[in-house]
Amino acid sequence: MTSDPFPDLFAHLEISALPSRRWVECVNCVDHALLDDGKTDPQEWAVGHVILHPGHTRYRIVSQVGFRLDATVTP
């Protein structure tokens, strides 16, 4: 996806309508793999990661929605 990661947020557009990104991430080193492609299994990725990095046993799935506000516009 090549769209702007921080699209403008307008009064008529709710945050839930903005594109989001998801990834699985190692808490120890923040190495990660994107999940948006639908091909990456987070558990499979974590198993592969812990094999390469013994002791890295904590993971999280992160979802992010970025947006920006126009500071010149007041509600």
Long-range contacts (C-beta under 8 A, 24 or more apart in sequence): 1-36, 5-66, 6-66, 6-67, 6-68, 7-66, 7-67, 7-68, 8-67, 8-68, 8-69, 8-70, 9-67, 9-68, 9-69, 11-75, 15-65, 15-67, 18-65, 18-66, 18-67, 19-65, 20-63, 20-64, 20-65, 21-63, 21-64, 21-65, 22-61, 22-62, 22-63, 22-64, 23-61, 23-62, 24-59, 24-60, 24-61, 24-62, 25-59, 25-60, 25-61, 25-62, 26-53, 26-56, 26-58, 26-59, 27-56, 27-58, 27-59, 27-60, 28-53, 28-55, 28-56, 28-57, 28-58, 29-53, 29-56, 32-62, 35-61
